[in-house]
Amino acid sequence: QCGQARLAANVASEARAAYQRIIDSYGKSAYAAKTRRGIQEIDWAVLINKNGIDSAANTACQQAGATVRGRVANIAKPYVVYVNGGSSYWSTNFPATWQGSDKETNAIVCLGDVQSYLVESCPYTNNHWIERYRSYQTVRLVDAVGRLLVAQGKLYGSSPDECPFSEWFSSYLSTKTYEGDSPDSADLVAWLKKYLPVK
């Protein structure tokens, strides 16, 4: 409680010292894990205050890595989610319960670049082709305070149009490309709800 009070008052050095005294004196007690979490909360708050949420979120994504080592249960409610990468406006489409101030952020979404994979190649006469591509982005959910990866997956955009029975090709074009839409904020929200339920 002492550490939390000092953190709420924005006295980070005093809060950290208060928590450290508990660890030094009662390192094997039931309070030790909560106390270490308290220190992580201080470090996260300091990082945001010093560098801003954009830089702090980027740091969290880098430090979390690609191996799931954390648990969603460690992220305190209410969840305040920030998107790192992708389109900056996506978080504005989040449910109201996931939105808050920068200092309240406790969950980071780390989005990769939009990529695509070949779904199907359809042959036509005279060595013409239609290639169907679907877009996707890698997504990772990070416990911002602990800087640990808690879930990861891929967001998929819409499927491309099907290959028609016949198709016209110009004399200089042997291959046409059909592409679906890229993933959007609705795809991200649907994925996140599996881990951060909205009541």
Secondary structure in CASP SS format (residue, H / E / C, confidence):
PFRMAT SS
TARGET T0000
AUTHOR 0000-0000-0000
METHOD secondary structure of the structure
MODEL  1
Q C 1.00
C H 1.00
G H 1.00
Q H 1.00
A H 1.00
R H 1.00
L H 1.00
A H 1.00
A C 1.00
N C 1.00
V C 1.00
A H 1.00
S H 1.00
E H 1.00
A H 1.00
R H 1.00
A H 1.00
A H 1.00
Y H 1.00
Q H 1.00
R H 1.00
I H 1.00
I H 1.00
D H 1.00
S H 1.00
Y H 1.00
G C 1.00
K C 1.00
S C 1.00
A C 1.00
Y C 1.00
A H 1.00
A H 1.00
K H 1.00
T H 1.00
R H 1.00
R H 1.00
G H 1.00
I H 1.00
Q H 1.00
E H 1.00
I H 1.00
D H 1.00
W H 1.00
A H 1.00
V H 1.00
L H 1.00
I H 1.00
N H 1.00
K H 1.00
N H 1.00
G C 1.00
I H 1.00
D H 1.00
S H 1.00
A H 1.00
A H 1.00
N H 1.00
T H 1.00
A H 1.00
C H 1.00
Q H 1.00
Q H 1.00
A H 1.00
G C 1.00
A C 1.00
T C 1.00
V C 1.00
R C 1.00
G C 1.00
R C 1.00
V H 1.00
A H 1.00
N H 1.00
I C 1.00
A C 1.00
K C 1.00
P C 1.00
Y C 1.00
V C 1.00
V E 1.00
Y E 1.00
V E 1.00
N E 1.00
G C 1.00
G C 1.00
S C 1.00
S H 1.00
Y H 1.00
W H 1.00
S H 1.00
T H 1.00
N H 1.00
F C 1.00
P C 1.00
A H 1.00
T H 1.00
W H 1.00
Q C 1.00
G C 1.00
S C 1.00
D H 1.00
K H 1.00
E H 1.00
T C 1.00
N C 1.00
A E 1.00
I E 1.00
V E 1.00
C E 1.00
L E 1.00
G C 1.00
D C 1.00
V C 1.00
Q E 1.00
S E 1.00
Y E 1.00
L E 1.00
V E 1.00
E E 1.00
S E 1.00
C E 1.00
P E 1.00
Y E 1.00
T H 1.00
N H 1.00
N H 1.00
H E 1.00
W E 1.00
I E 1.00
E E 1.00
R E 1.00
Y E 1.00
R E 1.00
S E 1.00
Y E 1.00
Q E 1.00
T E 1.00
V E 1.00
R E 1.00
L E 1.00
V E 1.00
D E 1.00
A C 1.00
V C 1.00
G C 1.00
R C 1.00
L E 1.00
L E 1.00
V E 1.00
A E 1.00
Q E 1.00
G E 1.00
K E 1.00
L E 1.00
Y E 1.00
G C 1.00
S C 1.00
S C 1.00
P C 1.00
D C 1.00
E C 1.00
C C 1.00
P C 1.00
F C 1.00
S C 1.00
E C 1.00
W C 1.00
F C 1.00
S C 1.00
S C 1.00
Y C 1.00
L C 1.00
S C 1.00
T E 1.00
K E 1.00
T E 1.00
Y E 1.00
E E 1.00
G C 1.00
D C 1.00
S C 1.00
P C 1.00
D C 1.00
S H 1.00
A H 1.00
D H 1.00
L H 1.00
V H 1.00
A H 1.00
W H 1.00
L H 1.00
K C 1.00
K C 1.00
Y C 1.00
L C 1.00
P C 1.00
V C 1.00
K C 1.00
END
